[in-house]
Amino acid sequence: MPLPRALIAFVGVITMVSAVLADLVIPDLAAQHAFNAGWPPHAKFHDAQYMVMTVLLGLIGLMLAVRQGQNMRARLLCATAILATPWLGHVRSAPFPRHSHLRSGVR
C-alpha cells in the first residue's frame, strides 16, 4: 500500500496547511478572511476555529497514515474519512444562504 499511503499522507499535509495559508498567511487571501475589517468578530472566530480544526484533522490523518504497525488498511480508511471531513464540509457549504455582505464581494 505504498502509493495510497503516500497520497493520504500528502492530503494530510495539504489539509494541515491549506486553510492557514489561505485565511491567515497569503496576504491577498488573508485580507478577505482573518484580516478582513468587514468581518464581525464572530465570523473571525469561526474562521480561526476552521483553521485550527483543519490543522488538527490533518495531523491526525497524517499520523494514522505514516505510523507503522498492524491494521494498516483500517488506519488508512480511518485517515481518509478524517481527512475528507473538512474538504467535504467546505464543498457542501456552498448551497447554504450567504449574508448580503458576503455576496457583494466583501468577505
All heavy atoms as an XYZ file, in Angstrom:
817
protein
N       0.796     -1.208      0.000
C       0.000      0.000      0.000
C       0.837      1.272      0.000
O       0.419      2.272      0.560
C      -0.891      0.023      1.235
C      -2.112     -0.781      1.124
S      -3.220     -0.296      2.437
C      -4.468     -1.465      2.161
N       2.004      1.268     -0.608
C       2.824      2.477     -0.537
C       2.206      3.691     -1.238
O       2.277      4.799     -0.712
C       4.139      2.092     -1.186
C       3.993      0.712     -1.700
C       2.668      0.179     -1.271
N       1.582      3.515     -2.404
C       1.013      4.664     -3.116
C      -0.196      5.248     -2.385
O      -0.242      6.456     -2.144
C       0.668      4.309     -4.562
C       0.100      5.470     -5.379
C       1.088      6.640     -5.446
C      -0.271      5.006     -6.764
N      -1.190      4.434     -1.999
C      -2.308      5.011     -1.257
C      -1.854      5.684      0.048
O      -2.341      6.758      0.395
C      -3.219      3.815     -0.956
C      -2.878      2.811     -1.991
C      -1.423      3.017     -2.299
N      -0.926      5.067      0.701
C      -0.406      5.629      1.955
C       0.264      6.984      1.704
O       0.052      7.948      2.449
C       0.587      4.639      2.557
C       1.066      4.999      3.905
C       1.963      3.893      4.408
N       2.415      4.179      5.737
C       3.234      3.432      6.425
N       3.689      2.310      5.895
N       3.606      3.763      7.625
N       1.051      7.074      0.652
C       1.724      8.335      0.317
C       0.710      9.412     -0.064
O       0.847     10.572      0.334
C       2.728      8.117     -0.809
N      -0.312      9.035     -0.838
C      -1.337     10.004     -1.235
C      -2.118     10.515     -0.029
O      -2.399     11.714      0.078
C      -2.285      9.383     -2.261
C      -1.697      9.156     -3.645
C      -2.672      8.376     -4.520
C      -1.322     10.467     -4.297
N      -2.456      9.616      0.872
C      -3.197     10.017      2.065
C      -2.318     10.915      2.941
O      -2.786     11.926      3.484
C      -3.707      8.779      2.831
C      -4.776      8.078      1.986
C      -4.268      9.165      4.198
C      -5.138      6.688      2.467
N      -1.042     10.592      3.067
C      -0.116     11.440      3.832
C      -0.007     12.820      3.186
O       0.002     13.850      3.882
C       1.251     10.776      3.934
N       0.053     12.867      1.863
C       0.123     14.137      1.143
C      -1.127     14.983      1.411
O      -1.040     16.182      1.689
C       0.303     13.879     -0.360
C       0.301     15.123     -1.188
C       1.372     16.004     -1.156
C      -0.771     15.413     -2.013
C       1.374     17.159     -1.931
C      -0.786     16.563     -2.781
C       0.291     17.436     -2.741
N      -2.298     14.355      1.353
C      -3.544     15.069      1.644
C      -3.542     15.548      3.100
O      -4.033     16.637      3.401
C      -4.779     14.193      1.334
C      -6.065     14.841      1.830
C      -4.867     13.914     -0.151
N      -2.959     14.763      3.997
C      -2.851     15.190      5.393
C      -2.048     16.470      5.527
O      -2.439     17.396      6.243
N      -0.924     16.543      4.826
C      -0.093     17.757      4.871
C      -0.838     18.940      4.262
O      -0.861     20.038      4.832
C       1.260     17.514      4.167
C       2.039     18.807      4.019
C       2.070     16.482      4.927
N      -1.462     18.723      3.104
C      -2.222     19.792      2.442
C      -3.355     20.274      3.353
O      -3.601     21.484      3.472
C      -2.785     19.317      1.080
C      -1.651     19.008      0.117
C      -3.743     20.342      0.491
C      -0.749     20.176     -0.197
N      -4.038     19.347      3.999
C      -5.126     19.710      4.903
C      -4.604     20.539      6.076
O      -5.238     21.512      6.477
C      -5.845     18.447      5.416
O      -6.340     17.715      4.290
C      -7.001     18.792      6.337
N      -3.444     20.178      6.587
C      -2.867     20.901      7.720
C      -2.528     22.347      7.378
O      -2.683     23.231      8.214
C      -1.594     20.206      8.217
C      -1.837     18.971      9.025
S      -0.321     18.065      9.447
C       0.833     19.328      9.840
N      -2.069     22.601      6.177
C      -1.547     23.933      5.873
C      -2.466     24.798      5.010
O      -2.336     26.020      5.020
C      -0.147     23.860      5.209
C       0.842     23.160      6.122
C      -0.201     23.202      3.856
N      -3.397     24.210      4.280
C      -4.155     24.984      3.285
C      -4.996     26.099      3.888
O      -4.962     27.239      3.396
C      -5.005     24.055      2.430
O      -5.953     23.376      3.238
N      -5.782     25.814      4.903
C      -6.649     26.857      5.467
C      -5.825     27.951      6.132
O      -6.156     29.135      6.025
C      -7.631     26.252      6.470
N      -4.746     27.568      6.800
C      -3.899     28.569      7.455
C      -3.250     29.466      6.402
O      -3.217     30.692      6.560
C      -2.840     27.895      8.353
C      -1.877     28.919      8.923
C      -3.522     27.122      9.482
N      -2.758     28.877      5.329
C      -2.170     29.689      4.265
C      -3.208     30.610      3.642
O      -2.981     31.815      3.484
C      -1.558     28.796      3.183
C      -0.263     28.084      3.542
C       0.147     27.129      2.422
C       0.839     29.081      3.827
N      -4.362     30.058      3.294
C      -5.384     30.838      2.591
C      -6.025     31.900      3.483
O      -6.311     33.003      3.021
C      -6.461     29.908      2.042
N      -6.256     31.584      4.737
C      -7.007     32.501      5.590
C      -6.140     33.406      6.451
O      -6.631     34.391      6.997
C      -7.943     31.713      6.508
C      -9.089     31.058      5.755
O      -9.135     31.183      4.526
O      -9.934     30.435      6.402
N      -4.854     33.105      6.580
C      -4.023     33.855      7.514
C      -2.710     34.354      6.922
O      -2.256     35.438      7.249
C      -3.736     32.973      8.737
C      -3.126     33.625      9.962
C      -4.077     34.650     10.548
C      -2.787     32.576     11.002
N      -2.085     33.586      6.027
C      -0.714     33.870      5.607
C      -0.624     34.595      4.265
O       0.072     35.608      4.165
C       0.122     32.565      5.572
C       1.511     32.816      5.048
C       0.175     31.940      6.965
N      -1.267     34.090      3.236
C      -1.177     34.690      1.902
C      -1.926     36.024      1.933
O      -3.148     36.057      2.130
C      -1.748     33.745      0.826
C      -0.936     32.444      0.799
C      -1.757     34.429     -0.541
C      -1.524     31.363     -0.067
N      -1.209     37.145      1.761
C      -1.801     38.471      2.007
C      -3.119     38.747      1.287
O      -4.067     39.226      1.906
C      -0.705     39.440      1.549
C       0.563     38.672      1.703
C       0.204     37.242      1.378
N      -3.206     38.484     -0.012
C      -4.439     38.791     -0.751
C      -5.627     37.968     -0.239
O      -6.749     38.469     -0.181
C      -4.251     38.549     -2.247
C      -3.362     39.600     -2.891
O      -3.155     40.670     -2.271
O      -2.867     39.349     -4.005
N      -5.376     36.720      0.100
C      -6.454     35.872      0.614
C      -6.768     36.196      2.067
O      -7.935     36.238      2.464
C      -6.082     34.395      0.461
C      -5.936     33.904     -0.976
C      -5.418     32.483     -1.004
C      -7.246     34.024     -1.717
N      -5.742     36.429      2.877
C      -5.957     36.748      4.293
C      -6.735     38.051      4.452
O      -7.506     38.204      5.405
C      -4.620     36.826      5.023
N      -6.560     38.977      3.514
C      -7.304     40.239      3.569
C      -8.803     40.002      3.408
O      -9.611     40.812      3.851
C      -6.800     41.186      2.480
N      -9.170     38.889      2.788
C     -10.577     38.547      2.618
C     -11.105     37.719      3.779
O     -12.311     37.479      3.874
C     -10.769     37.744      1.330
C     -10.409     38.494      0.084
C     -10.522     37.596     -1.132
O     -11.363     36.704     -1.187
N      -9.674     37.825     -2.113
N     -10.220     37.261      4.649
C     -10.624     36.359      5.726
C     -10.219     36.913      7.098
O     -10.891     37.774      7.623
C     -10.034     34.963      5.487
C     -10.548     34.312      4.253
N      -9.885     34.352      3.053
C     -11.686     33.632      4.020
C     -10.588     33.716      2.132
N     -11.695     33.265      2.696
N      -9.135     36.418      7.657
C      -8.755     36.760      9.033
C      -8.522     38.253      9.238
O      -8.782     38.771     10.319
C      -7.514     35.973      9.443
N      -8.039     38.947      8.222
C      -7.736     40.371      8.370
C      -8.764     41.269      7.684
O      -8.496     42.434      7.420
C      -6.330     40.666      7.836
C      -5.275     39.898      8.575
C      -4.491     38.966      7.920
C      -5.071     40.099      9.930
C      -3.514     38.245      8.596
C      -4.101     39.383     10.624
C      -3.325     38.456      9.952
N      -9.929     40.732      7.432
C     -10.985     41.495      6.775
C     -11.685     42.376      7.806
O     -12.348     41.888      8.721
C     -11.990     40.539      6.137
C     -13.050     41.258      5.339
O     -13.261     42.448      5.487
N     -13.716     40.501      4.476
N     -11.536     43.693      7.655
C     -12.155     44.637      8.591
C     -13.678     44.576      8.538
O     -14.347     44.957      9.497
C     -11.678     46.053      8.283
N     -14.237     44.080      7.454
C     -15.680     43.975      7.316
C     -16.290     42.780      8.019
O     -17.508     42.684      8.141
N     -15.461     41.861      8.446
C     -15.987     40.677      9.127
C     -16.214     40.976     10.599
O     -15.333     41.514     11.276
C     -15.003     39.516      9.005
C     -15.193     38.655      7.799
C     -15.862     38.964      6.662
C     -14.689     37.340      7.628
N     -15.794     37.919      5.776
C     -15.085     36.906      6.350
C     -13.945     36.490      8.410
C     -14.763     35.660      5.846
C     -13.620     35.243      7.924
C     -14.027     34.828      6.649
N     -17.368     40.588     11.136
C     -17.587     40.757     12.571
C     -16.723     39.763     13.360
O     -16.264     38.755     12.815
C     -19.077     40.465     12.747
C     -19.463     39.654     11.565
C     -18.531     40.046     10.442
N     -16.498     40.038     14.639
C     -15.653     39.151     15.456
C     -16.112     37.694     15.446
O     -15.290     36.785     15.444
C     -15.742     39.750     16.860
C     -16.056     41.191     16.628
C     -16.904     41.228     15.383
N     -17.418     37.473     15.408
C     -17.906     36.086     15.436
C     -17.507     35.330     14.165
O     -17.160     34.150     14.224
C     -19.428     36.064     15.614
C     -19.972     34.709     15.891
N     -19.885     34.108     17.129
C     -20.576     33.816     15.082
C     -20.436     32.901     17.066
N     -20.865     32.693     15.832
N     -17.540     36.004     13.027
C     -17.107     35.371     11.774
C     -15.618     35.053     11.834
O     -15.183     33.986     11.382
C     -17.409     36.283     10.593
N     -14.829     35.951     12.407
C     -13.392     35.708     12.540
C     -13.128     34.552     13.496
O     -12.198     33.769     13.292
C     -12.676     36.970     12.994
C     -12.672     38.037     11.922
C     -11.927     39.263     12.360
C     -11.955     40.311     11.257
N     -11.100     41.440     11.529
N     -13.959     34.434     14.544
C     -13.843     33.290     15.453
C     -14.038     31.985     14.691
O     -13.271     31.037     14.845
C     -14.878     33.400     16.583
C     -15.101     32.113     17.309
C     -14.186     31.667     18.258
C     -16.206     31.320     17.032
C     -14.376     30.462     18.919
C     -16.408     30.114     17.690
C     -15.495     29.689     18.637
N     -15.072     31.924     13.858
C     -15.326     30.691     13.107
C     -14.233     30.430     12.075
O     -13.901     29.271     11.805
C     -16.709     30.727     12.461
C     -17.793     30.439     13.436
N     -17.977     29.195     14.008
C     -18.732     31.247     13.985
C     -18.992     29.244     14.848
N     -19.464     30.477     14.866
N     -13.663     31.467     11.514
C     -12.533     31.283     10.608
C     -11.349     30.677     11.364
O     -10.731     29.724     10.901
C     -12.148     32.610      9.964
C     -11.119     32.454      8.866
O     -11.186     31.461      8.112
O     -10.246     33.334      8.749
N     -11.056     31.214     12.534
C      -9.965     30.673     13.354
C     -10.269     29.242     13.780
O      -9.391     28.374     13.756
C      -9.740     31.558     14.581
N     -11.511     28.991     14.130
C     -11.930     27.638     14.519
C     -11.698     26.661     13.368
O     -11.186     25.560     13.565
C     -13.406     27.673     14.917
C     -13.962     26.372     15.407
C     -15.440     26.489     15.717
O     -16.194     27.170     15.010
N     -15.870     25.834     16.783
N     -12.051     27.068     12.161
C     -11.856     26.216     10.992
C     -10.367     25.963     10.738
O      -9.962     24.833     10.435
C     -12.515     26.841      9.751
C     -12.384     25.983      8.524
C     -13.180     24.849      8.366
C     -11.445     26.271      7.539
C     -13.049     24.041      7.253
C     -11.319     25.462      6.423
C     -12.117     24.352      6.292
O     -11.985     23.535      5.200
N      -9.554     27.003     10.886
C      -8.112     26.815     10.682
C      -7.533     25.823     11.679
O      -6.786     24.914     11.311
C      -7.370     28.154     10.781
C      -7.550     29.039      9.569
S      -6.523     30.513      9.639
C      -7.503     31.577     10.674
N      -7.877     25.968     12.947
C      -7.373     25.051     13.978
C      -7.882     23.639     13.716
O      -7.129     22.664     13.813
C      -7.760     25.549     15.385
C      -7.440     24.497     16.439
C      -7.051     26.853     15.703
N      -9.155     23.511     13.361
C      -9.735     22.199     13.090
C      -9.016     21.491     11.938
O      -8.700     20.307     12.030
C     -11.218     22.327     12.756
C     -11.881     20.991     12.427
S     -13.536     21.151     11.749
C     -13.208     21.930     10.163
N      -8.741     22.225     10.853
C      -8.081     21.570      9.722
C      -6.648     21.174     10.055
O      -6.177     20.133      9.586
C      -8.107     22.444      8.456
O      -7.496     23.697      8.725
C      -9.518     22.643      7.953
N      -5.963     21.970     10.860
C      -4.610     21.581     11.286
C      -4.686     20.291     12.094
O      -3.921     19.346     11.860
C      -3.924     22.708     12.093
C      -2.654     22.198     12.762
C      -3.609     23.894     11.192
N      -5.610     20.227     13.047
C      -5.722     19.034     13.896
C      -6.167     17.805     13.106
O      -5.600     16.721     13.267
C      -6.679     19.300     15.057
C      -6.215     20.345     16.055
C      -7.312     20.658     17.063
C      -4.940     19.900     16.756
N      -7.167     17.960     12.242
C      -7.617     16.822     11.440
C      -6.524     16.367     10.473
O      -6.328     15.164     10.269
C      -8.893     17.172     10.678
C     -10.149     17.336     11.532
C     -11.306     17.849     10.681
C     -10.514     16.044     12.224
N      -5.807     17.315      9.889
C      -4.694     16.953      9.008
C      -3.615     16.203      9.751
O      -3.066     15.207      9.252
N      -3.295     16.655     10.955
C      -2.272     15.991     11.766
C      -2.700     14.575     12.162
O      -1.909     13.634     12.069
C      -1.974     16.829     13.008
C      -0.875     16.339     13.918
C       0.458     16.296     13.179
C      -0.766     17.230     15.142
N      -3.951     14.425     12.578
C      -4.459     13.088     12.940
C      -4.412     12.162     11.726
O      -3.933     11.028     11.815
C      -5.887     13.177     13.503
C      -5.881     13.879     14.861
C      -6.514     11.783     13.634
C      -7.258     14.293     15.349
N      -4.906     12.632     10.578
C      -4.887     11.810      9.368
C      -3.474     11.457      8.949
O      -3.189     10.314      8.569
N      -2.572     12.423      9.034
C      -1.177     12.177      8.674
C      -0.550     11.134      9.587
O       0.124     10.208      9.122
C      -0.391     13.490      8.725
C       1.088     13.413      8.378
C       1.287     12.941      6.941
C       1.745     14.769      8.598
N      -0.784     11.259     10.880
C      -0.208     10.291     11.828
C      -0.757      8.887     11.598
O      -0.027      7.910     11.675
C      -0.470     10.724     13.276
C       0.303     11.949     13.713
S       2.094     11.731     13.569
C       2.477     12.719     12.148
N      -2.044      8.785     11.314
C      -2.617      7.470     11.017
C      -2.003      6.868      9.758
O      -1.810      5.657      9.662
C      -4.132      7.568     10.855
C      -4.933      7.751     12.134
C      -6.378      8.105     11.812
C      -4.873      6.489     12.987
N      -1.699      7.707      8.790
C      -1.164      7.218      7.512
C       0.299      6.810      7.599
O       0.712      5.860      6.940
C      -1.344      8.276      6.425
N       1.088      7.503      8.386
C       2.529      7.234      8.377
C       2.986      6.296      9.497
O       4.077      5.748      9.409
C       3.366      8.538      8.421
C       3.054      9.415      7.227
C       3.189      9.283      9.720
N       2.182      6.126     10.503
C       2.572      5.266     11.621
C       2.693      3.813     11.177
O       1.849      3.309     10.445
C       1.518      5.368     12.724
C       2.104      5.520     14.094
C       1.042      5.699     15.133
N       0.722      4.395     15.674
C      -0.474      4.016     16.062
N      -1.487      4.835     15.984
N      -0.664      2.817     16.542
N       3.706      3.168     11.617
C       3.901      1.744     11.327
C       3.046      0.913     12.277
O       2.687      1.364     13.355
C       5.375      1.360     11.514
C       6.332      2.070     10.595
C       6.145      1.672      9.145
O       5.814      0.545      8.824
N       6.328      2.637      8.263
N       2.750     -0.313     11.886
C       2.014     -1.207     12.779
C       1.004     -2.038     12.027
O       0.972     -2.067     10.800
N       0.200     -2.702     12.812
C      -0.808     -3.588     12.251
C      -2.024     -2.791     11.800
O      -2.183     -1.629     12.134
C      -1.223     -4.617     13.292
C      -0.092     -5.528     13.707
C      -0.534     -6.503     14.786
O      -1.607     -6.405     15.327
N       0.327     -7.457     15.091
N      -2.875     -3.488     11.053
C      -4.140     -2.916     10.612
C      -3.966     -1.673      9.743
O      -4.727     -0.713      9.880
C      -5.006     -2.580     11.822
C      -6.224     -3.460     11.891
O      -6.550     -4.154     10.942
N      -6.891     -3.413     13.018
N      -2.991     -1.685      8.875
C      -2.718     -0.518      8.037
C      -3.933     -0.143      7.189
O      -4.264      1.029      7.066
C      -1.501     -0.770      7.138
C      -1.182      0.390      6.205
S      -0.909      1.966      7.035
C       0.687      1.694      7.706
N      -4.613     -1.118      6.640
C      -5.788     -0.828      5.796
C      -6.851     -0.088      6.602
O      -7.399      0.911      6.140
C      -6.342     -2.115      5.204
C      -7.533     -1.898      4.304
C      -7.988     -3.232      3.686
N      -9.252     -3.116      3.027
C      -9.445     -2.637      1.804
N      -8.421     -2.225      1.096
N     -10.650     -2.584      1.277
N      -7.137     -0.555      7.798
C      -8.150      0.096      8.637
C      -7.712      1.511      9.010
O      -8.527      2.439      9.011
C      -8.406     -0.727      9.897
N      -6.431      1.700      9.310
C      -5.938      3.040      9.659
C      -6.003      3.985      8.469
O      -6.321      5.162      8.615
C      -4.533      2.979     10.220
C      -4.549      2.597     11.699
C      -3.208      2.729     12.322
N      -2.352      1.794     11.593
C      -1.069      1.942     11.399
N      -0.449      2.962     11.865
N      -0.365      1.061     10.733
N      -5.697      3.475      7.267
C      -5.778      4.320      6.075
C      -7.222      4.707      5.760
O      -7.485      5.839      5.361
C      -5.128      3.639      4.877
C      -3.600      3.509      4.931
C      -3.089      2.801      3.684
C      -2.940      4.865      5.089
N      -8.145      3.784      5.952
C      -9.565      4.117      5.752
C     -10.011      5.163      6.767
O     -10.730      6.111      6.420
C     -10.429      2.853      5.853
C     -10.316      1.881      4.682
C     -11.057      0.581      4.989
C     -10.855      2.511      3.410
N      -9.588      5.014      8.002
C      -9.922      5.997      9.036
C      -9.284      7.348      8.715
O      -9.937      8.395      8.835
C      -9.457      5.473     10.396
S      -9.994      6.484     11.773
N      -8.026      7.336      8.303
C      -7.341      8.576      7.938
C      -8.052      9.260      6.778
O      -8.222     10.485      6.774
C      -5.886      8.290      7.572
N      -8.496      8.478      5.805
C      -9.205      9.031      4.652
C     -10.506      9.698      5.081
O     -10.830     10.807      4.633
C      -9.479      7.925      3.613
O      -8.228      7.362      3.213
C     -10.222      8.464      2.410
N     -11.259      9.049      5.963
C     -12.507      9.631      6.454
C     -12.242     10.921      7.229
O     -12.946     11.921      7.049
C     -13.248      8.625      7.332
N     -11.231     10.925      8.065
C     -10.890     12.114      8.851
C     -10.466     13.251      7.934
O     -10.897     14.396      8.104
C      -9.787     11.781      9.876
C     -10.365     10.906     10.978
C      -9.150     13.039     10.448
C      -9.332     10.277     11.884
N      -9.633     12.951      6.948
C      -9.141     13.997      6.049
C     -10.218     14.497      5.093
O     -10.179     15.647      4.652
C      -7.927     13.494      5.270
C      -6.694     13.246      6.132
C      -5.606     12.533      5.334
C      -6.181     14.553      6.719
N     -11.177     13.659      4.782
C     -12.270     14.083      3.892
C     -13.220     15.045      4.596
O     -13.875     15.861      3.929
C     -13.036     12.861      3.392
N     -13.293     14.997      5.914
C     -14.270     15.782      6.664
C     -14.197     17.280      6.385
O     -15.201     17.883      5.995
C     -14.149     15.481      8.170
O     -14.402     14.087      8.376
C     -15.110     16.307      8.987
N     -13.026     17.951      6.546
C     -13.038     19.395      6.274
C     -13.255     19.724      4.799
O     -13.884     20.741      4.484
C     -11.665     19.871      6.760
C     -10.804     18.660      6.774
C     -11.723     17.503      7.040
N     -12.766     18.878      3.900
C     -12.931     19.148      2.471
C     -14.388     19.000      2.055
O     -14.916     19.830      1.305
C     -12.029     18.219      1.652
C     -10.583     18.482      1.902
C      -9.733     17.741      2.681
C      -9.807     19.580      1.407
N      -8.483     18.315      2.696
C      -8.496     19.447      1.919
C     -10.093     20.662      0.589
C      -7.482     20.345      1.621
C      -9.077     21.565      0.297
C      -7.790     21.400      0.818
N     -15.051     17.946      2.529
C     -16.468     17.767      2.203
C     -17.315     18.860      2.844
O     -18.260     19.357      2.240
C     -16.948     16.386      2.646
C     -16.380     15.217      1.846
C     -16.777     13.891      2.486
C     -16.821     15.281      0.398
N     -16.967     19.255      4.061
C     -17.679     20.350      4.712
C     -17.541     21.641      3.928
O     -18.494     22.415      3.797
N     -16.362     21.868      3.406
C     -16.115     23.082      2.618
C     -16.945     23.067      1.335
O     -17.618     24.041      1.001
C     -14.619     23.177      2.299
C     -14.235     24.431      1.603
N     -14.145     25.642      2.236
C     -13.928     24.661      0.304
C     -13.795     26.563      1.372
N     -13.657     25.996      0.181
N     -16.923     21.967      0.631
C     -17.649     21.851     -0.635
C     -19.157     21.893     -0.399
O     -19.891     22.560     -1.122
C     -17.244     20.545     -1.368
C     -18.157     20.257     -2.538
C     -15.802     20.631     -1.822
N     -19.616     21.192      0.626
C     -21.060     21.097      0.871
C     -21.641     22.365      1.490
O     -22.846     22.501      1.605
C     -21.382     19.884      1.746
C     -21.083     18.550      1.071
C     -21.769     18.356     -0.256
N     -23.208     18.468     -0.109
C     -24.034     18.807     -1.075
N     -23.591     19.065     -2.277
N     -25.323     18.903     -0.863
N     -20.805     23.316      1.899
C     -21.333     24.554      2.467
C     -21.809     25.520      1.384
O     -22.522     26.484      1.679
C     -20.280     25.231      3.339
O     -19.221     25.731      2.542
N     -21.458     25.281      0.143
C     -21.797     26.197     -0.957
C     -23.289     26.495     -1.081
O     -23.659     27.642     -1.317
C     -21.243     25.662     -2.268
N     -24.185     25.516     -0.933
C     -25.605     25.847     -1.114
C     -26.235     26.619      0.050
O     -27.351     27.090     -0.069
C     -26.287     24.492     -1.286
C     -25.312     23.457     -0.934
C     -23.970     24.087     -0.841
N     -25.550     26.770      1.172
C     -26.123     27.479      2.305
C     -26.284     28.953      1.965
O     -25.475     29.527      1.236
C     -25.254     27.314      3.553
C     -25.440     25.992      4.230
C     -24.789     24.866      3.767
C     -26.275     25.869      5.340
C     -24.958     23.638      4.379
C     -26.452     24.650      5.951
C     -25.800     23.524      5.482
N     -27.314     29.587      2.527
C     -27.514     31.012      2.238
C     -26.338     31.846      2.734
O     -25.742     31.545      3.762
C     -28.791     31.373      3.002
C     -29.237     30.168      3.713
C     -28.299     29.046      3.424
N     -26.019     32.880      1.993
C     -24.948     33.809      2.354
C     -25.585     35.128      2.768
O     -26.640     35.502      2.281
C     -24.016     34.067      1.155
C     -23.386     32.815      0.573
C     -22.091     32.520      1.310
N     -21.244     31.584      0.610
C     -21.337     30.272      0.712
N     -22.270     29.737      1.410
N     -20.478     29.497      0.083
N     -24.910     35.838      3.641
C     -25.370     37.176      4.013
C     -25.092     38.123      2.860
O     -24.189     37.915      2.060
C     -24.652     37.653      5.282
C     -25.021     36.850      6.479
N     -26.238     36.961      7.088
C     -24.336     35.906      7.162
C     -26.295     36.126      8.107
N     -25.159     35.473      8.170
N     -25.834     39.191      2.783
C     -25.702     40.122      1.664
C     -24.302     40.701      1.567
O     -23.795     40.933      0.480
C     -26.733     41.237      1.774
O     -26.536     41.960      2.977
N     -23.619     40.935      2.699
C     -22.276     41.496      2.620
C     -21.278     40.496      2.044
O     -20.271     40.884      1.505
C     -21.806     42.019      3.991
C     -21.526     40.957      4.989
N     -22.527     40.380      5.745
C     -20.374     40.369      5.352
C     -21.986     39.474      6.543
N     -20.693     39.446      6.327
N     -21.586     39.213      2.117
C     -20.712     38.218      1.502
C     -20.950     38.156     -0.001
O     -20.042     37.959     -0.774
C     -20.927     36.839      2.136
C     -20.511     36.703      3.589
C     -20.831     35.310      4.094
C     -19.020     36.995      3.753
N     -22.187     38.315     -0.419
C     -22.500     38.271     -1.855
C     -21.929     39.494     -2.578
O     -21.631     39.427     -3.756
C     -23.995     38.192     -2.075
C     -24.552     36.808     -1.897
C     -25.952     36.728     -2.460
N     -26.880     37.609     -1.772
C     -27.654     37.251     -0.766
N     -27.610     36.020     -0.307
N     -28.482     38.122     -0.205
N     -21.770     40.586     -1.877
C     -21.303     41.804     -2.545
C     -19.798     41.829     -2.764
O     -19.271     42.790     -3.269
C     -21.716     43.032     -1.721
O     -21.003     43.042     -0.490
N     -19.125     40.757     -2.389
C     -17.680     40.690     -2.604
C     -16.875     41.001     -1.369
O     -15.677     40.793     -1.348
N     -17.485     41.502     -0.320
C     -16.776     41.745      0.939
C     -16.805     40.458      1.728
O     -17.863     39.947      2.036
C     -17.450     42.889      1.751
C     -16.746     43.076      3.077
C     -17.479     44.156      0.946
N     -15.638     39.912      2.009
C     -15.582     38.647      2.727
C     -14.812     38.807      3.972
O     -13.793     39.029      4.225
C     -14.995     37.571      1.860
C     -15.933     37.232      0.730
C     -15.453     36.062     -0.003
N     -15.551     34.957      0.936
C     -15.398     33.719      0.628
N     -15.137     33.375     -0.563
N     -15.480     32.773      1.503
